[in-house]
Amino acid sequence: AITVIGDTKKRNISSRNFAKDGYILAVSGEFGSSGQGLYELKKGLKESYFINYHKHPVLNKEISNEIALNTSCPYAMMDSSDGLIDCIYQISNKSKVKINIEYDLIPKKTDNRDFVLYGGEDYSLVVAIHPNDFKKIKGLIKIGNCTSGSGIYLDGKKIEYKGYNHFE
């Protein structure tokens, strides 16, 4: 176990329960590339864009710092280490909001839909953010929005949570 004590230095701190009706769901980075890379490694390939992405994930700490320093409203944010849908489910569930996403807006380089939605280890950021704050942050890509209600809707259809449980 690790305990960290420090000062936020006037930064906003994210929490999974800060998403609100009217917030934008945005991401930084891409989704599915690590899963595609692991798949290719298991198939015996030695080198590709995806294998490199899997072995050397891109961590964009600058954008999380920009969000913390430049937002005026609380926001919900986490990384996609356990998959995009897992992030969205965690935010939706903790914030008690419905989240609508559009598949075509999700940044991706693989055609494998399961890797994009459920693959992990991409370490991209997923953030539910107030529209005024979204306009201030360069590098965020809108993939959906938060509304009143519950659940996750992909292209208008409710999807069930299919995520990874570390304790099972």
Backbone torsions as a table, in degrees:
resi	resn	phi	psi	omega
1	ALA	NA	149.2	-180.0
2	ILE	-126.3	136.7	173.8
3	THR	-118.6	129.9	179.3
4	VAL	-119.7	130.7	177.5
5	ILE	-124.8	134.2	-179.0
6	GLY	-169.7	-170.6	-179.0
7	ASP	-115.0	137.0	-178.9
8	THR	-80.0	-10.3	177.6
9	LYS	47.4	51.5	176.9
10	LYS	62.7	25.9	175.4
11	ARG	-94.7	147.5	170.1
12	ASN	-77.7	138.4	180.0
13	ILE	-107.3	133.8	-177.9
14	SER	-80.2	156.5	172.6
15	SER	-148.5	146.4	-179.6
16	ARG	-64.7	-15.9	-176.8
17	ASN	-101.4	18.2	-178.2
18	PHE	-98.7	0.6	178.3
19	ALA	-70.5	143.4	-177.7
20	LYS	-133.1	159.3	172.8
21	ASP	-55.5	129.9	-179.2
22	GLY	97.2	-10.8	178.7
23	TYR	-73.5	154.9	175.1
24	ILE	-92.7	138.6	171.6
25	LEU	-97.0	120.8	-175.5
26	ALA	-132.3	162.0	-179.7
27	VAL	-137.4	161.4	167.0
28	SER	-127.9	144.5	-178.5
29	GLY	92.8	-167.0	-178.1
30	GLU	-127.3	165.7	-174.1
31	PHE	-128.0	140.8	176.8
32	GLY	94.1	-14.0	-175.5
33	SER	-67.8	-38.9	179.2
34	SER	-67.4	-43.1	177.4
35	GLY	-60.8	-40.5	177.4
36	GLN	-64.2	-40.3	178.4
37	GLY	-64.2	-42.7	177.8
38	LEU	-63.7	-41.5	177.3
39	TYR	-58.6	-46.0	-179.5
40	GLU	-65.2	-39.4	176.5
41	LEU	-61.2	-43.4	179.7
42	LYS	-65.6	-26.2	178.1
43	LYS	-83.1	-3.8	176.5
44	GLY	99.6	-0.6	176.5
45	LEU	-68.3	149.7	-177.2
46	LYS	-104.0	-31.3	-173.3
47	GLU	-150.8	134.8	173.3
48	SER	-169.4	170.9	174.8
49	TYR	-55.3	-45.5	-175.4
50	PHE	-68.6	-40.2	177.4
51	ILE	-62.4	-43.8	177.7
52	ASN	-61.7	-41.1	178.6
53	TYR	-63.4	-40.0	179.1
54	HIS	-65.6	-43.8	-177.9
55	LYS	-74.5	-29.8	-176.1
56	HIS	-132.6	74.7	-177.7
57	PRO	-61.3	148.7	-179.5
58	VAL	-89.6	117.2	177.9
59	LEU	-104.4	117.3	-176.8
60	ASN	-103.6	76.0	-177.5
61	LYS	-71.3	-20.5	-179.5
62	GLU	-64.4	-39.8	-177.9
63	ILE	-70.9	-35.2	177.3
64	SER	-67.1	-36.1	175.8
65	ASN	-65.3	-41.8	178.6
66	GLU	-62.6	-40.7	177.9
67	ILE	-63.4	-47.3	-178.7
68	ALA	-61.5	-34.9	-176.4
69	LEU	-87.6	-23.8	-169.6
70	ASN	-116.8	7.6	177.4
71	THR	-97.3	147.7	177.8
72	SER	-108.2	-13.3	-179.5
73	CYS	-114.8	152.6	175.0
74	PRO	-59.0	150.1	-179.1
75	TYR	-141.5	158.5	175.8
76	ALA	-109.2	132.7	-177.8
77	MET	-152.2	144.7	171.0
78	MET	-158.2	168.8	178.6
79	ASP	-94.4	163.3	-173.5
80	SER	-95.5	34.4	-178.4
81	SER	-60.4	-27.5	177.9
82	ASP	-106.5	13.4	176.2
83	GLY	108.3	153.1	-178.2
84	LEU	-61.6	-49.2	-177.8
85	ILE	-64.8	-35.8	176.5
86	ASP	-59.2	-45.5	177.8
87	CYS	-58.5	-49.2	-176.7
88	ILE	-63.5	-40.2	177.5
89	TYR	-62.5	-46.2	-178.8
90	GLN	-59.5	-44.7	-179.7
91	ILE	-67.4	-45.8	179.8
92	SER	-59.9	-47.7	-177.1
93	ASN	-65.4	-48.0	-178.1
94	LYS	-70.6	-34.7	-177.9
95	SER	-89.3	-11.6	-178.3
96	LYS	58.1	50.4	175.8
97	VAL	-129.7	156.5	171.9
98	LYS	-86.7	135.8	178.4
99	ILE	-119.6	124.2	178.5
100	ASN	-104.9	127.4	177.8
101	ILE	-127.1	153.3	176.9
102	GLU	-114.1	119.4	-175.5
103	TYR	-56.9	-42.7	-176.4
104	ASP	-64.8	-18.3	179.5
105	LEU	-86.3	-13.9	-177.9
106	ILE	-71.4	125.2	177.4
107	PRO	-67.5	126.2	-176.2
108	LYS	-158.3	154.9	175.5
109	LYS	-120.4	-14.1	177.4
110	THR	-96.2	152.9	176.0
111	ASP	-91.3	-2.2	-177.4
112	ASN	-81.7	105.2	-175.9
113	ARG	-60.2	-40.5	179.2
114	ASP	-63.8	-40.0	177.3
115	PHE	-63.7	-41.8	-179.5
116	VAL	-62.4	-47.1	-174.7
117	LEU	-83.4	-39.9	-170.2
118	TYR	-117.3	-11.4	-179.9
119	GLY	-69.5	147.9	-179.7
120	GLY	-110.1	-169.5	175.4
121	GLU	68.3	16.8	175.2
122	ASP	-82.7	-28.2	179.0
123	TYR	57.5	28.1	172.8
124	SER	-80.6	159.1	-179.6
125	LEU	-92.6	143.7	174.0
126	VAL	-123.8	125.4	-175.5
127	VAL	-137.7	135.2	170.7
128	ALA	-102.4	117.7	-166.9
129	ILE	-137.6	147.1	177.6
130	HIS	-60.8	140.4	-178.3
131	PRO	-54.6	-37.4	178.8
132	ASN	-66.5	-37.1	177.8
133	ASP	-73.2	-34.7	177.5
134	PHE	-56.2	-40.9	-179.2
135	LYS	-63.1	-25.2	-177.4
136	LYS	-82.4	-19.7	-170.8
137	ILE	-102.5	113.4	177.2
138	LYS	-80.3	139.6	178.2
139	GLY	100.9	-8.5	175.0
140	LEU	-88.5	141.1	-179.7
141	ILE	-118.9	124.2	179.6
142	LYS	-73.3	128.4	175.2
143	ILE	-121.6	-3.8	-179.3
144	GLY	176.3	-160.8	-179.3
145	ASN	-151.7	166.1	178.0
146	CYS	-107.9	137.7	177.4
147	THR	-136.3	173.2	176.8
148	SER	-68.7	149.2	-178.2
149	GLY	122.1	-155.5	179.9
150	SER	-149.5	161.7	176.8
151	GLY	97.4	173.4	179.5
152	ILE	-116.9	131.8	180.0
153	TYR	-122.9	124.9	179.3
154	LEU	-110.1	116.8	-177.8
155	ASP	51.4	39.8	175.5
156	GLY	87.2	-4.9	-179.0
157	LYS	-112.8	133.0	179.7
158	LYS	-65.9	135.3	175.5
159	ILE	-117.9	150.1	179.3
160	GLU	-89.3	150.1	178.4
161	TYR	-69.4	131.2	176.3
162	LYS	-138.7	89.3	-174.8
163	GLY	-128.3	-176.3	-176.5
164	TYR	-99.8	131.6	176.5
165	ASN	-110.8	114.8	-176.7
166	HIS	-65.8	-20.0	-172.3
167	PHE	-101.9	9.9	178.4
168	GLU	-111.5	NA	NA
